[in-house]
C-alpha cells in the first residue's frame, strides 16, 4: 500500500530584513507544499503511527521557514500527484518526482532506535550498563 502525506510550507517574510537582534518579526505566508509517498506500507499498518515515524524527517520549523504535515491518506500503488501528472502530460516524463520514503527503511531505523532505547531502560532498571 502507498501512504501519501501532504505538507504545507510557510515562509516568514518578516525575517528577510531581520538583523538577528531581539525577537524575529512574524509575517508568515503560505507557500504551497509537497506530497510525500511512503511506499510498501503493510495493509494492516496503523497509518497515524507511520506518519509519526516519518514526522521528524518531513517537518521543519525555524524563524524563516516551516513545513508542517497537514494530512495523509492511503492510495493505490502507482498514485501520482497532479504535479507529476502534468510533467508526464507536457514533458513526457517525470523529472521532479514527489519525495518518496520506503516503509522498510523507516521501520528498520525505528526498530533499531527502539531496541537501543529498550536496552538502556533495561540496563537502568537492572543496574547494569548497556
N, C-alpha and C positions, 0 to 999 in steps of 0.2 A: 504494500500500500504506500501511497505517497501522502505526506503531510505538507500542506502549504501554509507558511507563516507569512502574514502581511505586516509590514512595518510602516511607520510614519516618521519622516525626517523633519527636523526643525532647525533653523539657523537663527542665532541671536544677532540681529543687525545692530543692537546696542553695543556689542563687543568690538565692532570693527574699529572704532576710534578710541577704545579704552586703553589707558596708559598703564594698566595693571595695578594702579593705586586705588584703595578703597573698594567698595562693592562694585561689581560689574553691572553696568546698565542692562536692563532687561527690555528687549524689544524682539520677541520671538515671531518668526514667520514660518508657516508650513511649507515644506519643500519637496513634497512627493514621498516616495519610499520605494521599497523593493518587495518582492516575493521570494522567500527562501524555501527551497524544496528540500524536504527531508525524505530521502529515498529508503526503500526496503524496511519500512516500519511494519512490524508484525500486526496482523489484523486485530489481535486481542490487546494491543498496547493501550495504555491509558494516555490519550493524546495530551492531556494537560501536563502529565509527567514528562513526556517527550519535550514539550515546549520549555519546561523548567530546566531540563538537561542542557538545552542549547541557548537559553536566555543570555547567559554571560558572553557567549560567542557572537551574539547578534546585537544586543542593545549597547548603546554608548551614551554617556552623559558627561557634559562639560560646559564650560562657560560660553563656548562658541557654537556648539552643535550637539544635538541629541538624536538618537534613533530609539524608538520605542516600538515594541510589539503591540499591534492593535487588534489582531485577530488571527485565527487559524482554522483550517478545515481539511478534512481528508479529501483527497482527489484520486482519480484513476491514474495509474501509471501512464506516462506519456503526456500528462497535462502540460499545457503551455500557457504562459501569461499573454495578455494582449500585446505586450511589447515584443515577445518572442514571435507571436503570430505575424505581427506587422513586418518584422525583419524577413521572415520567410516569404511573405507576400511581395514585398518591394525589392528585396536583395537576393532572394532565392536561398538564403542560408541564415542561420542564427550566429551572428558574430559576437554578440554580447548576451550570453545566456544568464538567466537568473542564478544567483548563488545557490549551490547545491551542497548538502551535507549528507553523508551516508549514515544511516542509523547505527550500523555495525561499528563505525568509527567512534561515534559519541558514546555508545553503550560500553565499548571497551574502556574508554577513558573514565567513564562514570564508575564502572565496576572496579577499576584499578584504584581510583580515589577512595571509593567506599571501603575496599579491602584495607588500604593503608590507614584510614580513619578508624576502622574497626579494630585493627591490630593495636593502635595507640590507646584506644579506650580499654581494651582487654589488659594491656600492659599496666596501665594506671590502676585498674581495678585489682589486679592480682599482684601489684607491687613489683612488676618486672620492667625491664627496659626493652623497648621494641628494637 
